[in-house]
Amino acid sequence: MSYNRRVSSEMANEIASEIFDFEVQHCPLVEKRTPDERPREADWLGDSGLELRVSGYVRSMRQAVTLVLAVEKMKRPHRKAIGSEFSDLDLLNVLMEHVNEEHVVLEVSPDLESFESDLSRRRTDEPHSICDTEKKCWVMNELDGRPVELTASMLQGPNISQQVTLRLSTYIPQTQPGLGQPVVLGIGGSNYFLSCNGQRNSPDLELEKVENRDGLKTISRSSEAARFLFYKRDSGSTSTFESAQFPGWFISTARNVDRVRVAMCNGRASAGRVTDFQVSRI
């Protein structure tokens, strides 16, 4: 947590107005004036009997601070004097003593441990079609002697039958707001599911065969099964899929290139990769 230390001239005027209001309410010897008169001329009478008169608008942060210090000195003359030169921290501390409303900047980083660790499947195997924003469809290739893989291809005519049906299962509870809907992605007509595995700086997208699908009914984020989880985030008519186990890594296809493997990429704006997909319920 950090304080915003940049104070505008408008805020300086507000500070002066607040000081005026405080003195009028708590010091009955101060002459009360109408709101129209306040910015032009304001009087303070301190404990020492001295009168402070301010004419004109407060136009800078230093003027506002000087005004605060003058009032404080008159109210508590025994207080140790502060020099004429102040550090930024000194100015900030003085202002924070007199401003009721604080401007606070919170730096929040995702903390998955603060959410429930177990996700339960809510809906299972809902069939969807999927293609990237360049109209390339996913195709599953099964070649003898080679691992099964997904590629993205432009399909026309009878070749459209090669397009995979995506089996999408959603999980609850949803986690941090804005992170997305937890999902597991399966390939229709098979026991293959997409998973994200490997090193943290270069994870791979794989197709894994799952014989016991009941094992995916509940997934703990701390378990090995978390590799099957992706966060589906919708924006208009498109969606992205971010790995739950490797934050910042997204399912993607090659830009302007046909019949290239579907893979993970680092960041939504990764050069040469497409991370936005059109997903439609069949």
N, C-alpha and C positions, 0 to 999 in steps of 0.2 A: 504494500500500500504506500502511495506517495502523494504529497500535496502538489497541486498545480500552482507554481510560484509566479506565474505571469498574471499581473493584475492590470486591467484596463483602466482608462480614465473614468469610464462609466462606473466601474466598481468603486473607484476612489470616491466619487461623488456619493454613491450609496453608503459608503462607510461614514462619510461626514454627516449624512442625513441621519444615520442610525445613532451616531454619537449625540447629535442634537436632540433626537427623540428621547434618548436615555436621560440626558441632563434635565430636560423639561419635566419628565415624569418623576425623577428622583431628587431634584433640587428645586424646591418651591420658590427660591429667590430669583430664578432665571425668568426673564420676561418671556411670556408665550407669544409666538407669532403665527401668522397664518402660513399655510403651505407655500403660497406664492412668495413670501418673504424669506423663507428658509435658505434657499440657495444663495440669495444676495447678501444676507447679513444675519449672523447668529452670535449670541452672547453666551458665555459660560462664566459662572462665578464659582471659584474653587474654595476649598476649606480655608485657604490663607486669606480670603477676602479679595484676592486679585480678580480682575475681570478680564476675560479674553474675548475680543471681538474679531470675527472673521468676515471679510467682505469679498464678494465675488465667488466664482465657482472654484472648486478644488480641481485642478487640472492635471495632476500627476500623482503617482504612487508616493513619491517622497513628500509632497505636500500633505497628503493624507496622513502619512506616518508622523510627520512633524506635528500635525494637529492633534493626533492621538497622544503623543508624548507630552505636549503642552497641557492638555486637559488632565492627564494622569499626574503630572507634576503639581498642578494646582490642587488636585484632590488629595494627594498624599505627598506633602512637601518633604517629609522625612525620608522618602524613598531615594536611594542612591541615584545620582544623575547619570545619564547615559551620554556618551560622547557624541559629537556632531557627525562622525563618520560611522556608518553601520554596515555590517556585512549583510548579504542576502538572507542569511539565516536569522539574524537579529530582526530585520524588517518583517520577515515572515512570522516569527514568534509573537511580535507585538501585534500584528494584524490579527492573528488567530485568537488573541485574547478578547477581541472586540467584535468579531464577526460571528453572528449566530449560525449562519449557514456555511458549511465547509464544502469546498469543491474537491472531491476526492477522486483520484484515478486508481482503479483497481486493475491489477495485472493478474488475470486468472488463466491458469493453465489447466488442461484437462486432467482430471483425477479420477480415473476409472475405479479406483479402489473405494471411492466414496459412494458408488452405486452398487446395487445388488450384483453378486458375482455370477449367479445362475440365471440363464435365459431359457424360457420354456416356449416350445413351438405352439403357435396359436393357429395358424393355417398352414396346411401342408400341400405341396405339389400342385399349386395352382398353375395351369399351363399359360405360357406367354410366348409371343414372338419377340425377337430382339434383333436390331440392326443398329449400326452406328449412324451418325448424322450424315455420312457420305453414302448411305443406303447399302453398305456392305453387311451381309448376313453372316451369322455364325454357322460354320460347318464343322462337323466332327469327322476327323480322318482316322481310319483304322487301317494301318498298313502292317503287313506281316513283318515281325521282327523289330518293330519300332513302337515306342510308346504312343498311346492314343493322344491326339492333340486337337485343339480348336484352331481353325483359321477363319479369317474374315474375307468373304468373296462377294463379288457382284453376281447375282443370280438372275437369270431371265428364262422365260419359257418353262420347259420341263425341268430345268435345273433347280427351280424354286423348291422342289421337293427335297432337296439336300439340306435345306435350312433346318437347324435344330429347333426343337420345342424346349423352351426353358421352363423347368419346374421350379417355381419360386415358393419358398416357405418363409413365413414371417414369424418373428419371435418377440416375446414380451418379457420383462418390461422394456420400453424404449429407454435409452440411456440419457446421456447429457443432451439437453435441448440443442438442436442444430446439428447434432452429429449424424443423425439419420436413422432409418428403420433397420434394425438388425435382420438380415436375411441369410438363408442358405440357398445356393443355386445348384440345381441338379439338371441333368440332361434327360429329356423325355425318352421313354422306351429303353432305358438302361439303368444301371446302378452306379453311374459315374456322377461325381459331384466336383464342383470347382473348389480348389483349396489354394492357399497361399503359404508357401514354405521357403526355407532357405535362410540365408544370412540377412541380417537386419538392413544392410546397405545395398542388397541386391536380391530381394525375394523373387521367387518364381511362381507363376500361375500354372497349376497342374490339374489334371483330371484324375481323380482317385476313385477306384471302385470301392463301394461300401456295401458289404453283403448284409449286414444287420442295420437296417435303416432306423430301427427303434432306438439305436444308440445315439441318434441325433435329436431325440425328443427334448432333451434338456442338455444344454451346453454351458459349461463353466468357462469363464474367460481365462481362468488359470490352467485349464486342461489342454491337452493336445488337440482336442476337437475344436478349439477356438480357431484353428486354421481354416475351417469351413465357413466362418462367419464373415460377412461383409456388411457395410453400412450403405444402404440404398438411400441416396439423397436426391429428391426430385426438384427440378427447376423448370417450370413451364411444362413443355411436352417431352422433356428429356430427363434422364436419370444418370447418376454416376454410382460406381460401386467401389468403396474404399475398404481395404483390408482392415478388419478389426484387430488383427495381431500385429500388423505392420502399418501404423498410422502414417498417412501421407502418401501411401502407395495405392494406385487405382488400376482397375482393369482397363485395358486400352487396346486399340487396334492401330495399325500403321496408317498414317495419313497419305492419301493419294497412291497407295500401293495395294494391289490385289493379291489374294491368296497368301497372306502373311499371317503368321501365328498370332493369336490373341495372347497378350502378355501383360505383365504389371509395368507401370511406369511411375516415376517419382514426381508427384504433383500433377494437378489438373492441366497445367499449361506446359507440359513437357513437349519439347520440340519434336515434331514429326509424329506425334501420337494423338489419337482421338480418344477422349475419355467420356464423351456424352453419347448416350444410347437412347433409342426410342423403344420402349418396352410396352407392349400392348397385350391385354388379356385376350386369349383366344376363346 
